[in-house]
Amino acid sequence: MNTSSTAYINGKFLPLSEVTISPLDRGFIFGDGVYEAIPVYAGLAFRLDSHLQRLENSLIAIRLDNPCSNEQWRDIVNQLIEKNQSGDQSLYIQVTRGVAERDHAFPATKSATVFAMSKPLPAYQQEPIKAITRKDIRWQWCHIKSTALLGNLLLRQEAIDAGCQESILLRDGILTEGAASNVFIVKNNKIFTPEKNNNILPGITRDITIELAKENNIDITETKINEQELLNADEIWVTSATKEIAPVIELNGKPINGGETGPICQTLQNLFNQFKQTLRDHS
């Protein structure tokens, strides 16, 4: 992390190394906050309106008033991009319920903490990964992009400990998502992905992948996927803001598609890259 990069905290832009947050901030004490991660291509925030809407949805779900209008958020985001030399970046936005005496009850005063920072987009976009399956031990409101990610961290670390990059999660025998990604499978040239509900985060990259498939007449269905269907899939891939569309070439030690990126995954990767290039061309 480049601590000299420019960050934003409660109305001020300053070097990340100079940002301070009270230990009584409810985000620190309770994980009482939400966040967004926004990719930036050629200085343009990717699907910013969709990210801001998801942020608004998360804030509503935790009963926290949005501290900024959409116009104010756009101004913060655009200034942060510019102050960090435009180009390709990954923006992180976090809103907590602010500083208050430690008490489980919401504080009577409203003083949200707004923090945002930027770092270069990671180099591992679209790279093949290995994964394991694990029981989904997280809470029941995974559609909220909450900063309280301990369950996700424990599950992701299990993957790292096993020499893999992701844990693919099952709840009552039904596929939900990855510890830090959405999941797609292919069977008989048809794509399937879990339907949106409270057990998965409504990923922006997930939605774009579905849009691109439909626009190009590729058969795709949002539906329940059981464990056996997952294990018997011809292809498996995960999507996220940082991974983009990444093929799973090994699951639980078993090669998927012979340990190679599958043809339909390659097709969607190409369509996604073309989509990004269109953004660059108009920047």
MIKOL-14561 format. One line per field, with one value per residue: residue in three letters; z, x, y of N, C-alpha, C in turn. Coordinates in Angstrom, 1 decimal, padded with zeros to 4 digits. Example, Ala and Ser with C-alpha at 12.3 -4.5 7.8 and 13.67 -1.06 7.14 Angstrom:
<rs>
aa	(ALA SER)
nup	(007.8 007.1)
neast	(013.2 012.8)
nnorth	(-005.7 -002.2)
caup	(007.8 007.1)
caeast	(012.3 013.7)
canorth	(-004.5 -001.1)
cup	(007.8 007.9)
ceast	(013.2 012.9)
cnorth	(-003.3 000.0)
</rs>
This chain:
<rs>
aa	(MET ASN THR SER SER THR ALA TYR ILE ASN GLY LYS PHE LEU PRO LEU SER GLU VAL THR ILE SER PRO LEU ASP ARG GLY PHE ILE PHE GLY ASP GLY VAL TYR GLU ALA ILE PRO VAL TYR ALA GLY LEU ALA PHE ARG LEU ASP SER HIS LEU GLN ARG LEU GLU ASN SER LEU ILE ALA ILE ARG LEU ASP ASN PRO CYS SER ASN GLU GLN TRP ARG ASP ILE VAL ASN GLN LEU ILE GLU LYS ASN GLN SER GLY ASP GLN SER LEU TYR ILE GLN VAL THR ARG GLY VAL ALA GLU ARG ASP HIS ALA PHE PRO ALA THR LYS SER ALA THR VAL PHE ALA MET SER LYS PRO LEU PRO ALA TYR GLN GLN GLU PRO ILE LYS ALA ILE THR ARG LYS ASP ILE ARG TRP GLN TRP CYS HIS ILE LYS SER THR ALA LEU LEU GLY ASN LEU LEU LEU ARG GLN GLU ALA ILE ASP ALA GLY CYS GLN GLU SER ILE LEU LEU ARG ASP GLY ILE LEU THR GLU GLY ALA ALA SER ASN VAL PHE ILE VAL LYS ASN ASN LYS ILE PHE THR PRO GLU LYS ASN ASN ASN ILE LEU PRO GLY ILE THR ARG ASP ILE THR ILE GLU LEU ALA LYS GLU ASN ASN ILE ASP ILE THR GLU THR LYS ILE ASN GLU GLN GLU LEU LEU ASN ALA ASP GLU ILE TRP VAL THR SER ALA THR LYS GLU ILE ALA PRO VAL ILE GLU LEU ASN GLY LYS PRO ILE ASN GLY GLY GLU THR GLY PRO ILE CYS GLN THR LEU GLN ASN LEU PHE ASN GLN PHE LYS GLN THR LEU ARG ASP HIS SER)
nup	(000.0 -000.9 001.1 000.7 -001.1 -002.1 000.1 001.3 004.0 005.8 004.5 003.8 001.8 001.9 002.5 002.7 004.8 006.7 007.6 010.3 012.6 015.1 017.9 019.0 017.0 015.5 013.4 013.8 016.4 016.3 013.7 012.4 009.7 006.2 002.8 -000.4 -003.3 -006.1 -009.4 -011.5 -014.7 -017.0 -015.8 -015.3 -013.3 -012.9 -013.8 -011.9 -011.0 -010.4 -008.4 -006.5 -006.0 -004.9 -002.6 -001.3 -000.9 000.9 003.1 003.7 004.6 007.0 008.4 008.3 007.6 004.4 004.1 002.0 -001.1 -004.3 -006.2 -004.6 -003.9 -006.4 -006.9 -004.9 -005.6 -008.2 -007.8 -006.1 -007.9 -009.7 -008.1 -007.6 -009.9 -012.0 -014.6 -014.2 -011.4 -008.1 -006.2 -002.8 -000.7 002.4 004.9 008.1 011.2 012.8 015.5 018.8 022.3 023.5 022.9 022.3 021.3 018.8 018.4 019.6 018.3 015.0 013.2 010.9 009.7 006.9 004.6 002.1 -000.3 -002.6 -004.7 -007.0 -009.6 -009.0 -010.3 -010.8 -012.3 -013.9 -013.9 -013.8 -011.1 -008.1 -006.1 -003.1 -001.6 000.9 003.9 004.2 006.6 007.3 008.2 007.8 006.1 003.6 001.4 002.1 001.8 004.0 006.4 008.3 008.1 009.1 008.9 006.1 005.9 007.4 006.0 003.5 004.3 004.9 002.3 001.4 003.1 002.1 -000.2 -002.2 -003.9 -003.4 -001.5 -002.2 -001.5 000.3 001.4 003.2 001.3 -001.1 -003.5 -002.8 -002.9 -003.6 -001.1 -001.5 -003.9 -006.7 -008.2 -011.1 -013.1 -015.8 -017.8 -020.2 -022.2 -021.2 -019.1 -015.6 -012.6 -009.2 -008.1 -007.2 -003.8 -000.2 000.5 -001.1 -002.3 -004.3 -007.0 -009.0 -011.2 -011.6 -012.5 -014.9 -016.4 -016.7 -018.3 -020.6 -021.5 -022.2 -024.1 -026.2 -026.9 -025.4 -023.6 -020.4 -017.0 -014.0 -011.0 -008.5 -007.5 -006.8 -004.7 -006.0 -008.7 -008.9 -008.4 -010.6 -012.8 -016.0 -016.5 -014.2 -012.9 -011.3 -010.3 -009.7 -008.6 -008.6 -009.5 -011.8 -014.4 -013.5 -014.2 -012.5 -012.2 -010.7 -008.3 -005.0 -005.3 -007.7 -011.2 -013.2 -016.3 -017.4 -016.2 -017.5 -018.8 -019.6 -022.7 -022.8 -020.7 -021.6 -023.8 -022.5 -021.0 -023.1 -024.2 -022.0 -021.8 -024.2 -023.6 -021.6 -023.1 -024.7 -022.9 -022.3 -024.8 -024.9 -022.9)
neast	(000.8 000.6 001.4 001.7 -000.2 -003.2 -005.9 -009.3 -011.0 -013.7 -014.4 -011.9 -009.0 -006.0 -002.7 -002.6 -001.1 -001.5 -004.0 -006.3 -008.3 -010.7 -010.4 -012.8 -014.6 -017.4 -017.1 -014.6 -014.9 -017.2 -017.5 -019.4 -020.5 -020.4 -019.2 -017.7 -016.1 -014.5 -013.6 -011.4 -011.0 -008.7 -009.0 -011.7 -014.4 -015.8 -019.0 -020.2 -022.7 -024.1 -022.5 -022.9 -025.6 -025.7 -024.2 -026.0 -028.2 -027.0 -026.6 -029.2 -030.1 -028.7 -029.7 -028.6 -028.2 -027.5 -024.5 -023.8 -024.9 -025.6 -024.4 -022.4 -020.9 -020.0 -018.3 -016.4 -015.3 -014.3 -012.4 -010.7 -009.7 -008.4 -006.4 -004.9 -003.5 -005.0 -005.6 -005.6 -007.2 -008.1 -010.7 -011.6 -014.3 -015.6 -018.2 -019.0 -020.9 -019.8 -018.2 -018.7 -019.8 -019.0 -021.5 -024.0 -026.5 -027.7 -026.1 -027.5 -026.8 -026.0 -023.2 -021.6 -018.7 -016.8 -014.7 -012.2 -010.1 -007.4 -005.8 -003.4 -004.9 -005.0 -002.6 -003.5 -005.8 -008.3 -006.7 -006.2 -007.4 -007.2 -009.4 -011.3 -014.1 -016.3 -018.3 -020.8 -020.4 -021.2 -023.1 -026.7 -027.3 -026.0 -026.2 -025.8 -023.1 -021.1 -018.7 -018.0 -016.4 -015.4 -016.1 -015.9 -013.1 -012.0 -012.8 -011.6 -008.9 -008.7 -008.6 -006.2 -004.4 -004.6 -003.3 -004.6 -006.7 -009.3 -012.3 -015.2 -018.5 -021.0 -024.4 -026.5 -026.2 -026.4 -025.1 -023.7 -021.7 -018.4 -015.8 -014.9 -016.1 -018.4 -020.0 -019.9 -021.1 -020.6 -022.4 -022.8 -022.5 -024.1 -024.6 -024.7 -025.7 -025.9 -029.1 -030.0 -030.2 -030.6 -028.4 -026.2 -023.8 -024.8 -023.1 -021.4 -019.7 -020.6 -023.2 -022.7 -021.4 -023.5 -025.2 -023.6 -023.5 -026.2 -026.6 -025.1 -026.3 -025.8 -026.5 -027.7 -028.6 -030.1 -030.2 -030.9 -028.1 -026.9 -024.6 -023.6 -024.0 -022.3 -019.8 -019.7 -019.5 -018.6 -017.2 -015.9 -016.1 -015.2 -016.3 -015.4 -014.7 -011.9 -010.8 -012.1 -013.2 -012.4 -011.1 -011.7 -009.5 -009.0 -010.7 -011.0 -008.7 -009.2 -008.8 -010.4 -012.0 -009.7 -007.7 -007.5 -008.4 -011.8 -013.7 -016.1 -015.7 -013.5 -014.6 -016.4 -014.5 -013.2 -015.3 -015.8 -013.3 -013.4 -015.5 -014.4 -012.4 -013.9 -014.7 -012.2 -011.6 -013.4 -012.6)
nnorth	(-001.2 002.1 004.6 007.2 007.9 009.7 010.1 010.3 011.7 012.5 015.0 016.0 015.9 014.1 012.8 009.3 008.2 010.1 009.9 009.6 007.8 007.6 005.4 004.9 004.9 003.4 001.7 000.6 -000.5 -002.2 -003.0 -001.7 -000.7 000.0 -000.7 000.0 -001.2 000.0 -000.4 001.4 002.5 003.8 006.3 006.6 005.9 002.7 001.8 003.6 004.6 002.3 001.2 003.3 003.0 000.5 001.0 002.8 001.1 -000.7 001.0 001.7 -000.7 -001.1 000.9 003.5 006.8 008.1 009.9 011.6 013.1 011.7 013.4 014.6 012.3 011.5 013.7 013.4 010.9 011.4 013.5 012.1 010.1 011.8 013.0 010.9 010.3 009.5 007.0 003.4 002.2 001.0 001.8 002.4 002.7 003.6 003.8 004.5 004.3 006.2 008.0 007.2 006.6 003.3 001.2 -001.1 -000.2 002.1 005.2 008.4 010.8 011.8 011.1 010.2 008.5 009.0 007.5 007.2 005.6 005.0 002.6 001.1 -001.0 -004.5 -006.9 -009.4 -009.8 -011.7 -014.0 -017.6 -019.6 -021.6 -023.5 -024.3 -026.1 -025.0 -024.9 -022.5 -020.2 -017.8 -014.8 -014.2 -012.1 -011.5 -009.9 -007.3 -005.1 -005.3 -004.1 -005.9 -008.6 -011.0 -013.7 -014.2 -013.7 -015.8 -018.0 -017.5 -017.6 -020.2 -021.3 -020.2 -021.4 -024.0 -023.8 -022.5 -020.0 -019.2 -019.8 -021.6 -021.4 -023.2 -023.5 -025.3 -027.3 -025.9 -023.8 -020.7 -018.3 -017.1 -016.6 -014.1 -013.3 -013.7 -016.6 -018.7 -021.4 -023.8 -026.0 -028.4 -026.4 -024.3 -021.6 -021.1 -019.4 -018.5 -017.3 -013.9 -013.2 -013.0 -014.4 -013.9 -011.5 -008.8 -008.7 -006.2 -006.8 -009.3 -008.8 -007.4 -009.5 -011.2 -009.6 -009.2 -011.9 -012.3 -010.3 -011.3 -013.6 -015.9 -018.7 -018.3 -018.7 -017.7 -019.4 -021.9 -023.8 -027.0 -028.8 -031.1 -030.4 -028.3 -029.6 -031.3 -029.6 -028.4 -026.1 -023.7 -020.4 -017.3 -014.1 -010.7 -007.3 -007.0 -009.4 -009.6 -011.6 -014.7 -017.9 -021.0 -023.4 -025.7 -027.6 -028.5 -030.0 -031.4 -031.3 -028.8 -028.7 -029.9 -028.5 -026.1 -022.9 -022.6 -022.7 -021.2 -019.4 -018.1 -016.8 -015.0 -013.5 -012.2 -010.7 -009.0 -007.7 -006.3 -004.7 -003.1 -001.9 -000.2 001.7 002.8 003.9 006.0 007.7)
caup	(000.0 -001.0 002.1 000.2 -002.0 -001.5 000.6 001.7 005.2 006.4 003.9 003.5 001.0 002.5 002.3 003.4 006.0 007.7 008.0 011.6 012.9 016.5 018.3 019.4 015.8 015.5 012.4 014.5 017.6 016.0 012.2 012.1 008.5 004.9 001.9 -001.8 -004.1 -007.4 -010.3 -012.4 -016.0 -017.7 -015.0 -015.2 -012.3 -013.6 -013.3 -010.7 -010.6 -009.9 -007.1 -005.5 -005.6 -003.9 -001.3 -000.7 -000.5 002.1 004.2 004.1 005.3 008.3 009.1 008.4 006.6 003.5 004.4 000.8 -002.2 -005.5 -006.8 -003.7 -004.0 -007.7 -006.8 -004.1 -006.4 -009.3 -007.2 -005.6 -009.1 -010.3 -007.2 -007.6 -011.2 -013.0 -014.9 -013.7 -010.0 -007.3 -005.1 -001.7 000.1 003.7 005.7 009.4 012.0 013.4 016.8 019.9 023.4 023.1 023.3 021.2 020.7 017.9 019.1 019.2 017.4 013.7 012.8 010.1 009.2 005.5 004.3 000.8 -000.7 -004.0 -005.0 -008.4 -009.8 -008.9 -011.5 -011.0 -012.9 -014.8 -013.8 -013.3 -009.6 -007.5 -005.0 -002.3 -001.1 002.4 004.4 004.4 008.0 007.5 008.7 006.8 005.3 002.8 000.4 002.6 001.7 005.4 006.8 009.2 007.1 009.7 008.3 004.8 006.1 007.9 004.8 002.5 004.8 004.7 000.9 001.3 003.8 001.3 -001.4 -003.2 -003.9 -003.0 -001.0 -002.8 -000.3 000.2 002.5 003.1 000.1 -002.2 -003.8 -002.6 -003.7 -003.0 000.1 -002.0 -005.3 -007.2 -008.9 -012.3 -013.6 -017.1 -018.0 -021.5 -022.9 -020.6 -017.9 -014.5 -011.5 -008.1 -008.1 -006.1 -002.6 000.9 000.7 -001.9 -002.6 -005.7 -007.6 -010.2 -012.2 -011.9 -013.3 -016.3 -017.0 -017.2 -019.4 -021.8 -022.1 -022.8 -025.3 -027.2 -027.1 -024.7 -022.7 -019.0 -016.1 -012.5 -010.4 -007.4 -007.9 -005.6 -004.6 -007.0 -009.9 -008.8 -008.5 -011.9 -013.8 -017.1 -016.2 -013.0 -012.8 -010.3 -010.7 -008.7 -009.1 -008.7 -010.3 -013.1 -014.7 -013.3 -014.2 -011.5 -012.9 -009.8 -007.2 -004.1 -005.8 -008.9 -012.3 -013.9 -017.7 -017.7 -015.6 -018.4 -018.9 -020.5 -023.9 -022.6 -019.8 -022.5 -024.6 -021.6 -020.7 -024.3 -024.2 -020.9 -022.2 -025.2 -022.9 -020.9 -024.1 -025.2 -021.9 -022.5 -026.0 -024.7 -021.8)
caeast	(000.0 001.4 000.9 001.7 -001.3 -004.1 -007.1 -010.3 -011.6 -014.6 -014.4 -010.6 -008.1 -004.7 -001.9 -003.1 -000.3 -001.9 -005.4 -006.5 -009.7 -010.8 -010.6 -014.2 -015.4 -018.1 -016.5 -013.5 -015.4 -018.3 -017.6 -020.7 -020.4 -020.5 -018.1 -017.7 -014.8 -014.9 -012.5 -011.3 -010.2 -008.3 -009.4 -013.1 -015.0 -016.6 -020.4 -020.3 -024.1 -024.5 -021.9 -023.5 -026.9 -025.5 -023.9 -027.2 -028.9 -026.4 -026.8 -030.6 -030.3 -028.2 -030.4 -027.7 -028.5 -026.4 -024.0 -023.6 -025.8 -024.9 -023.5 -021.2 -020.1 -019.2 -017.2 -015.3 -014.6 -013.5 -011.3 -009.7 -009.1 -007.5 -005.3 -004.0 -002.9 -006.0 -005.1 -006.3 -007.1 -009.1 -011.2 -012.3 -015.1 -016.2 -019.0 -019.4 -021.9 -019.1 -017.6 -019.7 -019.4 -019.2 -022.8 -024.6 -027.5 -027.3 -026.0 -028.6 -026.3 -025.6 -021.9 -021.0 -017.3 -016.6 -013.3 -012.0 -008.7 -007.1 -004.5 -003.4 -005.6 -004.0 -002.1 -004.0 -007.1 -008.6 -005.8 -006.8 -007.2 -007.6 -010.4 -011.8 -015.5 -016.4 -019.6 -020.9 -020.6 -021.4 -024.5 -027.8 -027.6 -024.8 -026.5 -025.2 -021.7 -020.7 -017.3 -017.8 -016.1 -014.6 -016.5 -015.2 -011.7 -011.6 -013.0 -010.6 -007.6 -008.6 -008.2 -004.8 -003.7 -004.7 -002.6 -005.6 -006.9 -010.6 -013.2 -016.5 -019.3 -022.3 -025.2 -027.5 -026.0 -026.7 -024.0 -024.0 -020.8 -017.0 -015.5 -014.7 -016.4 -019.6 -019.6 -020.6 -020.6 -021.0 -022.7 -023.4 -022.5 -025.0 -024.1 -025.6 -025.2 -027.0 -030.0 -029.8 -031.0 -029.8 -027.2 -025.0 -023.6 -025.2 -021.9 -021.5 -019.1 -021.5 -024.3 -022.2 -021.2 -024.9 -025.6 -022.8 -023.9 -027.5 -026.5 -024.4 -027.1 -025.2 -027.5 -027.4 -029.7 -029.9 -031.0 -030.2 -027.1 -026.6 -023.2 -023.3 -023.9 -021.0 -018.7 -019.7 -019.5 -017.6 -016.3 -016.3 -015.4 -015.6 -016.2 -015.3 -014.1 -010.5 -010.6 -012.9 -013.7 -011.3 -011.5 -011.3 -009.0 -008.9 -011.6 -010.8 -007.7 -009.6 -008.8 -011.7 -011.7 -008.3 -006.8 -007.3 -009.6 -012.8 -014.0 -017.1 -015.1 -012.6 -015.5 -016.9 -013.4 -013.0 -016.4 -015.5 -012.2 -013.9 -016.4 -013.5 -011.7 -014.8 -014.6 -011.0 -011.7 -014.2 -012.1)
canorth	(000.0 003.4 005.5 008.6 008.2 010.7 009.6 011.2 011.5 013.5 016.3 016.4 015.0 014.2 011.6 008.2 008.1 011.1 009.7 009.0 007.5 007.4 004.0 004.8 004.8 002.2 000.8 -000.1 -001.3 -003.1 -003.3 -001.1 000.2 -000.6 -000.3 -000.3 -001.3 000.4 -000.3 002.6 002.2 005.0 007.5 006.6 004.9 001.7 001.6 004.3 004.7 001.0 001.1 004.2 002.5 -000.6 001.6 003.3 -000.1 -001.2 002.0 001.6 -002.0 -001.0 002.0 004.6 007.8 008.3 011.2 012.3 012.9 011.1 014.4 014.7 011.1 011.6 014.7 012.8 009.9 012.0 014.2 011.0 009.5 012.8 013.2 009.7 010.3 008.9 005.7 002.3 002.2 000.4 002.8 001.8 003.7 003.1 004.6 003.9 005.0 007.2 008.0 007.3 005.7 001.9 000.7 -001.8 000.7 003.1 006.5 009.3 011.8 011.2 011.6 009.1 008.6 008.7 007.3 006.6 005.6 004.5 001.9 000.6 -002.2 -005.6 -007.5 -010.8 -009.8 -012.8 -015.1 -018.8 -019.8 -022.9 -023.2 -025.4 -025.8 -024.9 -024.6 -021.1 -020.0 -016.3 -014.4 -014.4 -010.9 -011.3 -008.9 -006.1 -005.0 -004.9 -004.1 -007.0 -009.6 -012.0 -015.0 -014.2 -013.8 -017.1 -018.9 -017.2 -018.0 -021.7 -021.5 -019.8 -022.5 -025.2 -023.5 -022.1 -018.6 -018.9 -020.8 -021.6 -021.6 -024.0 -023.4 -026.4 -028.0 -025.0 -022.8 -019.3 -017.5 -017.3 -015.8 -012.7 -013.3 -014.5 -017.9 -019.1 -022.7 -024.1 -027.4 -028.6 -025.1 -023.4 -020.9 -021.0 -018.7 -018.4 -016.1 -012.9 -013.3 -012.5 -015.2 -013.5 -010.1 -008.6 -008.1 -005.4 -007.5 -010.4 -008.3 -007.1 -010.8 -011.7 -008.7 -009.5 -013.2 -012.2 -009.5 -012.1 -014.9 -017.1 -019.3 -018.1 -018.8 -017.5 -020.5 -022.7 -024.8 -027.8 -029.2 -032.1 -029.7 -027.6 -030.5 -031.9 -028.6 -028.4 -025.0 -022.8 -019.2 -016.4 -012.7 -009.6 -006.1 -007.1 -010.6 -009.5 -013.0 -015.6 -019.3 -021.9 -024.6 -026.8 -027.5 -029.6 -030.8 -032.0 -030.3 -028.4 -028.5 -030.3 -027.6 -025.0 -022.0 -023.2 -021.9 -020.2 -018.4 -017.3 -015.9 -013.9 -012.7 -011.4 -009.7 -008.1 -006.9 -005.4 -003.7 -002.2 -001.1 000.8 002.7 003.5 004.7 007.2 008.4)
cup	(000.0 000.0 001.8 -000.8 -001.3 -001.1 000.9 003.1 005.7 005.8 003.5 002.7 001.6 002.3 003.2 004.8 007.1 008.2 009.4 011.8 014.4 016.9 018.8 018.2 015.8 014.4 013.0 015.6 017.2 014.5 011.8 010.9 007.3 004.0 000.5 -002.4 -005.5 -008.3 -011.2 -013.6 -016.7 -017.1 -014.9 -014.2 -013.0 -013.0 -012.0 -010.2 -009.9 -008.5 -006.0 -005.1 -004.6 -002.6 -000.6 -000.2 000.8 003.3 004.7 005.0 006.7 009.1 009.3 007.3 005.7 003.7 003.2 -000.3 -003.3 -006.1 -005.9 -003.8 -005.3 -007.6 -006.0 -004.9 -007.5 -008.9 -006.7 -006.8 -009.6 -009.4 -007.1 -009.0 -012.2 -013.3 -014.3 -012.1 -009.4 -006.2 -004.0 -000.9 001.3 004.4 007.0 010.1 012.9 014.8 017.9 021.1 023.0 023.7 022.1 020.5 019.8 018.7 018.6 018.2 016.1 013.2 012.0 009.7 007.8 005.1 002.9 000.4 -002.1 -003.9 -006.4 -008.5 -009.7 -010.2 -011.8 -011.6 -013.9 -014.8 -013.3 -011.8 -009.3 -006.3 -004.2 -002.0 000.4 002.7 004.7 005.8 008.3 007.9 007.5 005.9 004.4 001.7 000.8 002.5 003.0 005.6 007.7 008.5 007.7 009.1 007.0 005.0 006.5 006.8 003.8 003.0 004.7 003.3 000.8 002.0 003.0 -000.1 -002.6 -003.0 -003.4 -002.4 -001.7 -001.8 -000.6 001.5 002.3 001.8 -001.2 -002.3 -003.5 -003.4 -003.2 -001.8 -000.3 -003.5 -005.5 -008.0 -010.0 -012.6 -015.1 -017.2 -019.3 -022.3 -022.4 -019.3 -016.8 -013.4 -010.4 -008.3 -007.0 -005.0 -001.4 001.2 -000.1 -002.0 -004.0 -006.4 -008.8 -011.4 -012.6 -012.8 -014.8 -017.0 -017.5 -018.4 -020.7 -022.4 -022.8 -024.1 -026.5 -027.4 -026.6 -023.6 -021.2 -018.2 -014.7 -011.8 -009.2 -008.1 -006.7 -005.7 -005.7 -008.4 -010.0 -009.1 -009.9 -013.1 -014.8 -016.9 -014.9 -013.1 -011.7 -010.8 -009.5 -009.3 -009.4 -009.6 -011.7 -013.4 -014.6 -013.3 -013.0 -012.2 -012.1 -008.7 -006.3 -004.6 -007.1 -010.0 -012.9 -015.4 -018.0 -017.1 -016.5 -018.3 -019.9 -021.6 -023.6 -021.6 -020.7 -023.3 -023.7 -021.2 -021.9 -024.4 -023.1 -021.2 -023.3 -024.6 -022.2 -021.9 -024.6 -024.2 -022.1 -023.7 -025.9 -023.5 -022.2)
ceast	(000.9 000.8 001.0 000.6 -002.3 -005.4 -008.1 -010.9 -012.4 -014.4 -013.0 -009.8 -006.7 -004.0 -002.5 -002.4 -000.8 -003.4 -005.5 -008.0 -009.7 -011.0 -012.1 -015.1 -016.1 -017.7 -015.4 -014.0 -016.3 -018.3 -019.0 -020.6 -020.5 -019.4 -018.5 -016.3 -015.1 -013.6 -012.6 -010.4 -010.0 -008.9 -010.9 -013.6 -016.0 -017.9 -020.6 -021.7 -024.5 -023.8 -022.5 -024.9 -026.7 -025.0 -025.1 -028.1 -028.4 -026.6 -028.2 -030.8 -029.7 -028.7 -029.4 -027.9 -027.2 -025.8 -023.7 -024.7 -025.0 -023.9 -022.2 -020.3 -019.3 -018.1 -016.1 -014.5 -013.8 -012.3 -010.2 -009.0 -008.0 -006.2 -004.4 -003.6 -003.7 -005.5 -006.1 -006.1 -008.2 -009.5 -011.9 -013.0 -015.7 -017.0 -019.4 -020.4 -021.2 -018.7 -018.7 -019.2 -019.8 -020.5 -023.4 -025.8 -027.0 -027.2 -027.1 -028.1 -025.8 -024.3 -021.1 -019.5 -017.3 -015.2 -013.2 -010.5 -008.6 -005.8 -004.6 -004.2 -004.6 -003.7 -002.7 -005.4 -007.2 -007.6 -006.5 -006.5 -007.6 -008.5 -010.7 -013.3 -015.5 -017.9 -019.7 -021.3 -021.0 -022.9 -025.5 -028.1 -026.4 -025.0 -026.0 -023.7 -021.1 -019.2 -017.0 -017.6 -015.3 -014.9 -015.8 -013.7 -011.2 -011.7 -011.9 -009.2 -007.5 -008.2 -006.7 -004.0 -003.7 -004.0 -003.5 -005.8 -008.3 -011.3 -014.6 -017.5 -020.6 -023.1 -026.4 -027.4 -026.2 -025.6 -024.5 -023.0 -019.4 -016.9 -015.3 -015.1 -017.8 -019.1 -020.5 -020.1 -021.2 -021.2 -023.4 -023.6 -023.5 -024.4 -025.1 -024.9 -026.3 -027.8 -029.7 -030.8 -030.1 -028.6 -026.0 -025.0 -024.0 -024.0 -022.1 -020.9 -019.9 -022.6 -023.9 -021.9 -022.5 -025.4 -024.9 -023.2 -025.2 -027.4 -025.9 -025.1 -026.4 -026.1 -027.0 -028.6 -029.3 -030.8 -030.3 -029.3 -026.7 -025.1 -022.8 -023.1 -022.7 -019.8 -018.6 -019.7 -018.4 -016.6 -016.8 -015.5 -016.0 -015.4 -016.1 -014.7 -012.6 -010.1 -011.1 -013.5 -012.5 -011.7 -010.9 -010.8 -008.8 -009.9 -011.4 -009.7 -008.0 -009.5 -010.2 -011.3 -010.2 -007.3 -006.6 -008.6 -010.5 -013.2 -015.1 -016.6 -014.2 -013.5 -016.0 -015.7 -013.1 -014.0 -016.2 -014.4 -012.6 -014.7 -015.5 -012.8 -012.6 -014.8 -013.3 -011.0 -012.5 -013.8 -011.4)
cnorth	(001.2 004.4 006.9 008.9 009.1 009.9 010.7 010.8 012.7 014.9 016.8 015.4 015.2 012.9 010.5 008.0 009.0 010.9 009.0 008.8 007.1 005.9 003.8 004.8 003.4 001.2 000.0 -001.0 -002.4 -003.6 -002.8 -000.1 -000.7 -000.1 -000.6 -000.4 -001.1 000.4 000.9 002.3 003.6 006.3 007.6 005.5 004.0 001.5 002.3 004.4 003.4 000.8 002.0 003.7 001.3 -000.1 002.1 002.2 -000.7 -000.3 001.9 000.3 -001.9 000.2 003.2 005.5 008.0 009.7 012.1 012.1 012.2 012.1 014.6 013.5 011.1 012.6 014.1 011.8 010.5 012.8 013.1 010.4 010.5 012.9 012.0 009.3 009.5 007.5 004.6 002.2 001.3 001.3 002.0 002.9 003.0 004.1 003.9 004.8 006.1 007.0 008.1 006.4 004.3 001.4 000.1 -001.0 001.7 004.4 007.5 010.4 011.1 011.9 010.5 009.5 008.1 008.7 006.7 006.7 004.9 003.7 001.4 -000.7 -003.4 -006.2 -008.9 -010.8 -011.0 -014.0 -016.4 -019.0 -021.2 -022.6 -024.5 -025.1 -025.8 -024.6 -023.1 -020.8 -018.6 -016.1 -014.5 -013.2 -010.5 -010.3 -007.5 -006.1 -004.5 -005.0 -005.3 -008.3 -010.8 -013.4 -015.2 -014.4 -015.2 -018.1 -018.7 -017.7 -019.5 -022.1 -021.3 -020.9 -023.8 -025.0 -023.1 -020.6 -018.2 -020.1 -020.5 -022.1 -022.3 -023.8 -024.3 -027.1 -027.2 -024.0 -021.4 -018.4 -017.9 -016.4 -014.3 -012.6 -013.9 -015.6 -018.2 -020.6 -022.9 -025.6 -027.5 -027.3 -024.1 -022.9 -020.9 -020.2 -018.6 -017.1 -015.2 -013.2 -012.8 -013.3 -014.8 -012.0 -009.8 -007.9 -007.3 -006.2 -008.7 -010.0 -008.0 -008.4 -011.3 -010.9 -009.1 -010.9 -013.0 -011.4 -010.3 -013.5 -016.1 -017.5 -019.1 -018.1 -018.6 -018.5 -021.1 -023.7 -025.6 -028.2 -030.1 -031.4 -028.9 -028.5 -031.2 -030.9 -028.8 -027.3 -024.3 -021.6 -018.3 -015.0 -011.8 -008.4 -006.2 -008.4 -010.5 -010.9 -013.9 -017.1 -020.1 -023.2 -025.8 -026.6 -028.7 -030.5 -031.5 -031.0 -030.1 -028.1 -028.8 -029.4 -026.4 -024.1 -022.5 -022.2 -020.8 -019.1 -017.5 -016.3 -014.7 -013.0 -011.7 -010.3 -008.6 -007.2 -005.9 -004.3 -002.6 -001.3 000.1 002.0 003.5 004.4 006.0 008.0 009.7)
</rs>
